[in-house]
């Protein structure tokens, strides 16, 4: 199942069940970060510094608003200032908007659109701004650039790039980026425009078993871009028997096993020359990611050897030439 179709199906039952779990944020809005706050890194040439992990919008998809408020507050208290969301994440925008409102002026908000035409992208942006209760997003991204046709439409007459540039001039967008799950089309995007950021899979299985990603990481680094990582805690594709019956309904792929393998996988990603990683939307994985980030140490050679040995024979979730 394609990730886009997976997200459209939603995970309401599982999300609402999870939302019944209540917890208290570590501190009130505006309190100083704890001594071991999640560290921050420069975002390319933007002058911004982001926490090394983000809160991805899927974390607050299909949950009660109280749950969203609490987990956003906790994330902010632990040092997270980078929040990422998209219209395709169900009702995540509606939940993230009010939850982030107390912290909006001190946070970096990234959003996306799947629209490739000028009019559609403009409508999407206005809808996102309304739901997110803000007058601008810090980073607006072309979401999941997948095909050559996507690239052509974005940069063609009346393409979405016209909306992005106009929005930046109007102060509704500060920086422009894109996400992709295709090496070939990411390369095409990188050569078409001087984007501020790229959001791309940086993953131990993909790098070692599919040669998927090293070339994009290298090129984006050469261009001085802010490099944001997807799928840092992913492992491989679900086996057919597991696709409909597994304990992580917000993951369309099989995540690395908690806690040790997932921690090693995320540390592997964070040890690359990137700014930040967006963890899975499952609460358990997001909490594990916060713990790893708060006490981050680069992966040691012997740890990398152990991790890469576990990648042998795993079916990667993406391949060169895949769309």
C-alpha positions as CSV (number, residue, x, y, z in Angstrom):
1,X,0.0,0.0,0.0
2,X,1.3,3.4,-0.9
3,X,1.9,5.7,2.1
4,X,-0.5,8.3,0.7
5,X,-3.3,5.8,0.5
6,X,-2.4,4.5,3.9
7,X,-2.8,7.9,5.5
8,X,-6.1,8.6,3.7
9,X,-7.6,5.5,5.4
10,X,-6.9,7.1,8.8
11,X,-6.4,5.4,12.1
12,X,-9.3,6.8,14.0
13,X,-10.0,3.8,16.2
14,X,-6.4,3.3,17.3
15,X,-5.8,7.0,17.7
16,X,-8.9,7.5,19.9
17,X,-7.9,4.6,22.1
18,X,-4.5,6.0,22.5
19,X,-5.9,9.5,23.2
20,X,-7.5,8.2,26.4
21,X,-4.1,8.1,28.0
22,X,-3.5,11.4,29.8
23,X,-0.3,12.9,31.1
24,X,0.8,16.2,32.5
25,X,3.3,18.4,30.6
26,X,6.6,18.9,32.3
27,X,6.2,22.6,32.7
28,X,3.9,25.5,31.9
29,X,4.1,27.3,28.6
30,X,7.0,29.7,28.6
31,X,9.0,27.9,31.3
32,X,12.7,27.6,30.5
33,X,14.0,24.4,28.8
34,X,15.3,21.7,31.1
35,X,19.1,21.4,31.6
36,X,19.4,18.6,29.1
37,X,17.2,20.1,26.5
38,X,17.1,18.5,23.0
39,X,20.0,20.1,21.1
40,X,19.6,22.3,18.0
41,X,21.5,22.5,14.7
42,X,21.7,25.1,12.0
43,X,19.1,24.8,9.2
44,X,21.3,25.2,6.1
45,X,21.7,28.9,5.2
46,X,18.5,30.1,6.7
47,X,20.0,31.3,10.0
48,X,17.5,29.2,11.9
49,X,18.4,26.5,14.4
50,X,16.1,23.5,14.9
51,X,15.8,20.8,17.5
52,X,17.4,17.6,16.1
53,X,14.0,15.9,16.1
54,X,10.5,17.3,15.1
55,X,7.1,16.5,16.3
56,X,5.4,15.1,13.2
57,X,1.8,15.9,12.8
58,X,0.7,12.2,12.7
59,X,1.4,12.1,16.4
60,X,-1.7,14.3,17.0
61,X,-3.8,12.7,14.2
62,X,-7.1,11.2,15.5
63,X,-6.6,12.0,19.1
64,X,-8.5,14.1,21.7
65,X,-7.5,17.8,21.8
66,X,-6.4,17.4,25.4
67,X,-3.9,14.7,24.3
68,X,-2.6,17.0,21.5
69,X,-2.2,19.9,23.9
70,X,-0.3,17.9,26.4
71,X,2.1,16.2,24.1
72,X,2.9,19.4,22.2
73,X,3.5,21.2,25.5
74,X,5.7,18.3,26.7
75,X,7.7,18.3,23.5
76,X,8.3,22.0,23.7
77,X,9.4,21.8,27.3
78,X,11.9,19.1,26.4
79,X,13.4,21.4,23.8
80,X,11.6,20.7,20.5
81,X,11.0,23.8,18.4
82,X,10.4,22.1,15.1
83,X,6.8,21.0,14.2
84,X,5.9,19.4,10.9
85,X,2.4,18.7,9.5
86,X,0.4,18.3,6.3
87,X,-3.2,18.3,5.1
88,X,-2.8,14.6,4.3
89,X,-2.4,13.8,8.0
90,X,-6.1,13.5,8.6
91,X,-7.2,16.0,11.3
92,X,-3.7,16.7,12.5
93,X,-3.7,20.4,11.4
94,X,-6.9,21.0,13.4
95,X,-5.3,19.5,16.5
96,X,-1.9,21.0,16.1
97,X,-3.1,24.5,15.6
98,X,-4.6,25.1,19.0
99,X,-2.0,22.9,20.7
100,X,0.9,24.9,19.3
101,X,-0.7,28.3,19.7
102,X,0.9,29.1,23.1
103,X,4.3,28.3,21.6
104,X,3.9,29.5,18.1
105,X,6.2,32.6,18.3
106,X,9.0,30.4,19.6
107,X,8.6,27.5,17.3
108,X,9.4,26.6,13.7
109,X,6.3,25.4,11.8
110,X,6.6,23.4,8.6
111,X,3.7,22.5,6.4
112,X,3.3,20.9,2.9
113,X,1.0,20.6,-0.1
114,X,0.3,17.9,-2.6
115,X,-1.1,20.5,-5.0
116,X,1.1,21.0,-8.1
117,X,-0.9,23.9,-9.7
118,X,-0.9,27.5,-8.6
119,X,-4.6,27.7,-7.7
120,X,-4.7,24.4,-5.8
121,X,-1.5,25.3,-3.8
122,X,-2.9,28.7,-2.9
123,X,-6.1,27.2,-1.6
124,X,-4.2,24.6,0.4
125,X,-2.0,27.2,2.0
126,X,-4.9,29.4,3.1
127,X,-6.7,26.4,4.5
128,X,-3.6,25.3,6.4
129,X,-3.0,28.8,7.8
130,X,-6.6,28.9,9.1
131,X,-6.5,25.5,10.7
132,X,-3.0,26.1,12.2
133,X,-4.1,29.4,13.6
134,X,-1.2,31.3,12.2
135,X,-0.6,34.1,9.7
136,X,2.5,32.3,8.2
137,X,4.4,29.0,8.1
138,X,8.1,29.0,8.5
139,X,8.7,26.3,5.9
140,X,6.3,25.4,3.1
141,X,7.1,22.2,1.2
142,X,6.1,20.4,-2.0
143,X,4.9,17.2,-0.4
144,X,6.0,13.8,-1.7
145,X,7.3,14.7,-5.1
146,X,7.0,11.4,-6.8
147,X,7.0,11.6,-10.6
148,X,8.5,13.5,-13.5
149,X,5.0,14.9,-14.1
150,X,5.0,16.4,-10.5
151,X,8.3,18.2,-11.2
152,X,7.0,19.5,-14.6
153,X,3.7,20.8,-13.2
154,X,5.4,22.5,-10.2
155,X,7.7,24.5,-12.4
156,X,5.4,24.9,-15.4
157,X,3.0,27.7,-16.4
158,X,0.5,28.4,-13.5
159,X,2.5,25.8,-11.5
160,X,2.6,25.6,-7.7
161,X,6.0,27.3,-7.5
162,X,4.3,30.6,-8.5
163,X,2.1,30.3,-5.4
164,X,5.1,29.5,-3.2
165,X,7.1,32.5,-4.4
166,X,4.1,34.9,-4.1
167,X,3.4,33.6,-0.6
168,X,7.0,34.2,0.4
169,X,6.8,37.8,-0.9
170,X,3.6,38.3,1.0
171,X,5.1,37.0,4.3
172,X,2.9,33.9,4.4
173,X,5.9,31.6,3.9
174,X,9.5,32.2,5.1
175,X,11.3,29.3,3.5
176,X,10.7,26.9,0.6
177,X,11.5,23.2,0.5
178,X,10.2,19.8,-0.7
179,X,9.9,16.2,0.4
180,X,10.4,13.2,-1.9
181,X,10.6,9.4,-1.7
182,X,12.3,9.1,-5.1
183,X,16.0,9.6,-5.7
184,X,15.6,10.5,-9.3
185,X,12.9,13.1,-8.8
186,X,14.6,14.6,-5.7
187,X,17.7,15.0,-7.9
188,X,15.6,16.8,-10.5
189,X,14.1,19.1,-7.9
190,X,17.5,20.0,-6.5
191,X,18.7,21.1,-10.0
192,X,15.6,23.1,-10.8
193,X,15.6,25.5,-7.9
194,X,17.7,26.7,-4.9
195,X,15.5,25.3,-2.2
196,X,16.1,26.1,1.4
197,X,15.4,22.6,2.6
198,X,14.9,19.0,1.6
199,X,12.9,16.4,3.6
200,X,14.1,12.9,2.5
201,X,14.5,9.3,3.8
202,X,17.9,9.0,5.6
203,X,17.8,5.4,6.9
204,X,20.3,2.6,7.7
205,X,18.5,-0.1,5.6
206,X,17.9,2.2,2.6
207,X,21.5,3.3,2.5
208,X,23.1,-0.1,3.0
209,X,20.7,-2.3,1.1
210,X,19.4,-0.1,-1.7
211,X,21.9,2.7,-2.1
212,X,18.9,4.9,-1.6
213,X,19.8,8.3,-0.2
214,X,23.6,8.8,-0.1
215,X,23.6,10.7,-3.4
216,X,20.8,13.0,-2.3
217,X,22.5,13.7,1.1
218,X,25.7,14.5,-0.7
219,X,24.2,16.9,-3.3
220,X,22.0,18.7,-0.7
221,X,25.1,19.1,1.5
222,X,27.0,20.6,-1.4
223,X,24.2,23.1,-2.0
224,X,24.2,24.2,1.7
225,X,20.6,23.2,2.2
226,X,18.9,22.4,5.4
227,X,18.6,18.6,5.4
228,X,15.6,17.1,7.2
229,X,15.4,13.3,7.6
230,X,12.4,11.0,7.2
231,X,12.2,7.3,8.2
232,X,15.1,7.3,10.6
233,X,13.4,4.7,12.8
234,X,12.0,2.6,9.9
235,X,13.3,-0.9,9.1
236,X,11.5,-2.5,6.2
237,X,8.3,-3.4,4.4
238,X,5.7,-5.3,6.4
239,X,5.3,-8.9,5.4
240,X,2.0,-9.5,3.6
241,X,0.5,-11.2,6.7
242,X,1.4,-8.2,8.9
243,X,0.0,-5.4,6.7
244,X,-3.4,-5.4,8.3
245,X,-2.5,-6.9,11.7
246,X,0.3,-5.1,13.5
247,X,0.6,-3.0,16.7
248,X,1.5,0.3,15.0
249,X,-1.4,1.5,12.9
250,X,0.2,4.9,12.2
251,X,3.2,3.2,10.5
252,X,2.7,2.0,7.0
253,X,6.2,0.4,7.2
254,X,7.7,-1.9,9.8
255,X,9.6,0.2,12.3
256,X,12.8,-0.8,14.0
257,X,12.2,-2.7,17.2
258,X,11.8,-0.9,20.4
259,X,13.8,0.1,22.3
260,X,17.4,-0.7,21.3
261,X,17.2,-1.2,17.5
262,X,15.0,1.9,17.1
263,X,17.4,4.0,19.2
264,X,20.4,2.8,17.2
265,X,18.6,3.5,14.0
266,X,17.7,7.1,15.0
267,X,21.2,7.7,16.3
268,X,22.6,6.4,12.9
269,X,20.4,9.0,11.1
270,X,21.3,11.8,13.5
271,X,25.0,11.0,13.1
272,X,24.8,12.0,9.4
273,X,25.3,15.7,8.4
274,X,21.6,16.6,8.8
275,X,19.7,19.2,10.7
276,X,16.9,17.1,12.2
277,X,14.8,14.0,11.9
278,X,11.0,13.5,11.9
279,X,10.2,10.4,13.9
280,X,7.2,8.1,13.3
281,X,3.8,9.2,14.3
282,X,3.3,6.4,16.8
283,X,3.4,7.8,20.3
284,X,5.8,5.1,21.6
285,X,8.3,5.9,18.9
286,X,8.0,9.6,19.3
287,X,8.7,9.3,23.0
288,X,11.6,7.1,22.3
289,X,12.9,9.6,19.8
290,X,12.7,12.4,22.4
291,X,14.7,10.3,24.9
292,X,17.4,9.6,22.3
293,X,17.6,13.2,21.2
294,X,17.7,14.5,24.7
295,X,20.8,12.4,25.4
296,X,22.1,12.1,21.9
297,X,25.6,10.6,21.3
298,X,26.9,9.9,17.8
299,X,26.9,6.2,16.8
300,X,30.1,4.4,17.6
301,X,31.8,2.2,14.9
302,X,31.0,-1.0,16.7
303,X,27.3,0.1,17.2
304,X,27.0,0.9,13.5
305,X,28.4,-2.5,12.6
306,X,25.8,-4.2,14.8
307,X,23.0,-2.1,13.3
308,X,24.0,-2.7,9.7
309,X,24.2,-6.4,10.3
310,X,20.5,-6.3,11.2
311,X,19.8,-4.7,7.8
312,X,21.1,-7.6,5.8
313,X,18.3,-9.3,4.0
314,X,15.6,-6.7,5.0
315,X,13.3,-5.6,2.2
316,X,13.8,-1.8,1.8
317,X,10.7,0.4,1.7
318,X,12.0,2.4,-1.3
319,X,14.3,1.5,-4.2
320,X,16.2,3.4,-6.9
321,X,13.8,4.0,-9.7
322,X,10.8,3.6,-7.5
323,X,7.9,6.2,-7.5
